[in-house]
Amino acid sequence: MEPLGFLLDEHVPLFIQTALERAGTGLRVYAVGDDGAPPKGTPDPDILVWIEAHRCFLVTNNRGTMPVHLAGHLMQGRHVPGIVQLPGEVNVGAVLDDLLLIWGAGLPEEFQDRITYLPL
């Protein structure tokens, strides 16, 4: 089975994608709007369906509506690998360390169907 990847929502700074790609881990990293990823403007419920199908954590800074959309997704009997909520102030090094820890050391069931708030 393919390892989990990350999908960065369209409001996450792209330097996080670049930093993850430079980590040299073979990690799959997509940003909304990339080829093969959902297009910009994709509704949150459709993003959740995409991450479920593509086995990716969603990295977001959407504190307002994402918990509501996740609850609706789960009530439909669906699942997500996990959602990672960025802090208001982004420290790139700390965020990168936490994301790599989630990806490399975490067990998939630790994060499934829930929102994990950074910093860990």
C-alpha positions in Angstrom: 0.0 0.0 0.0 1.3 3.5 -0.9 2.4 5.6 2.0 0.2 8.6 3.0 0.9 11.9 1.4 -0.1 15.5 2.0 -2.6 17.9 0.3 -2.1 21.5 1.1 -5.2 23.6 0.8 -5.1 26.7 -1.3 -4.5 29.1 1.6 -1.4 27.3 3.0 1.8 29.1 2.0 3.5 27.3 -0.9 6.9 27.5 0.9 5.6 24.6 3.1 5.2 22.5 0.0 8.7 23.4 -1.2 10.2 22.6 2.2 8.5 19.2 2.4 9.7 18.4 -1.1 13.2 19.4 -0.2 13.2 17.1 2.8 14.1 14.3 0.3 11.8 11.7 1.9 10.0 10.6 -1.2 6.9 12.2 0.3 3.9 12.8 -1.9 3.0 16.5 -1.6 0.2 18.2 -3.5 -1.2 21.7 -3.3 -4.7 22.5 -4.4 -4.4 23.7 -7.9 -1.4 21.4 -8.8 -1.7 18.9 -11.7 -3.4 15.8 -10.3 -4.8 17.7 -7.3 -8.2 19.3 -6.9 -8.5 22.7 -8.7 -8.5 26.0 -6.7 -12.0 26.8 -5.5 -12.9 23.1 -4.9 -15.5 23.0 -2.1 -14.3 21.6 1.2 -16.5 18.5 1.1 -15.0 17.6 -2.3 -11.5 18.1 -0.8 -12.3 15.5 1.9 -13.5 13.0 -0.7 -10.2 13.6 -2.6 -8.0 13.1 0.4 -9.9 9.9 1.2 -9.4 8.5 -2.3 -5.7 9.6 -2.6 -4.6 8.7 1.0 -3.4 12.1 1.9 -3.5 14.2 5.0 -5.1 17.6 4.5 -2.9 20.5 5.7 -5.1 23.5 6.3 -5.6 26.7 8.2 -9.3 26.6 7.8 -10.5 26.7 11.4 -14.0 27.9 10.7 -15.7 25.4 8.4 -13.5 22.3 8.2 -14.6 20.8 11.5 -18.2 21.1 10.3 -17.4 19.5 6.9 -15.4 16.7 8.5 -18.4 15.9 10.8 -20.7 15.7 7.7 -18.2 13.5 5.9 -18.0 11.1 8.8 -21.8 11.0 9.2 -21.9 9.7 5.6 -19.9 6.7 6.6 -16.7 8.0 4.9 -13.2 8.4 6.4 -10.2 10.6 6.0 -6.5 9.8 6.7 -6.5 13.0 8.9 -6.5 16.8 8.8 -3.6 18.8 10.1 -4.5 22.3 11.3 -1.7 24.9 11.1 -1.2 27.4 13.9 -2.0 31.1 13.3 1.7 32.0 13.3 3.6 29.6 11.0 7.1 28.7 12.1 8.3 26.8 9.0 10.9 24.7 10.8 8.5 23.6 13.5 5.7 23.0 11.0 8.0 21.0 8.8 9.3 18.9 11.8 5.7 18.2 12.9 4.5 17.2 9.5 7.5 14.9 8.9 6.9 13.4 12.4 3.3 12.7 11.5 4.2 11.2 8.2 7.2 9.1 9.3 6.6 8.1 12.9 2.9 8.3 13.3 0.6 5.3 12.9 -2.2 6.0 10.4 -5.0 5.1 12.9 -3.6 7.9 15.2 -4.8 10.6 12.8 -7.7 8.9 10.9 -11.0 10.8 11.0 -9.7 13.6 13.2 -8.1 17.1 13.2 -4.6 17.4 14.6 -3.6 20.8 15.7 0.0 22.0 15.4 2.3 22.4 17.2 2.1 18.8 18.4 
